Amino acid sequence: MFDTFKKMKDELESEKNVTTQRWARREKQLETGKIQLLGIGGEIQGLSQQEIPLLDLEVPQADLDS
């Protein structure tokens, strides 16, 4: 019986590690995308020689609950 619980715990830890790694990759991808988007905005602003409105890059909590 102990072996069964140990195996379950090991599998759970393995799943948790994989999920944590996946989340870290996605966070990095989002941050890279945000930096690239801001860079494009800066380039457009430079070409137009005018200020462009700032983008709200935060997702409202209500959108996450849907």
HUSUL-V793012 format. One record per pair of residues at least 12 apart in sequence whose ideal C-beta (glycine too) atoms are under 8 Angstrom apart, sorted by sequence separation. I is the first residue (numbers start at 0). J is the second residue. D is the distance in whole Angstrom. If there is no record, write none. Layout:
# HUSUL-V793012
I | J | D
I | J | D
This chain:
# HUSUL-V793012
40 | 54 | 7
36 | 54 | 7
36 | 56 | 8
33 | 56 | 6
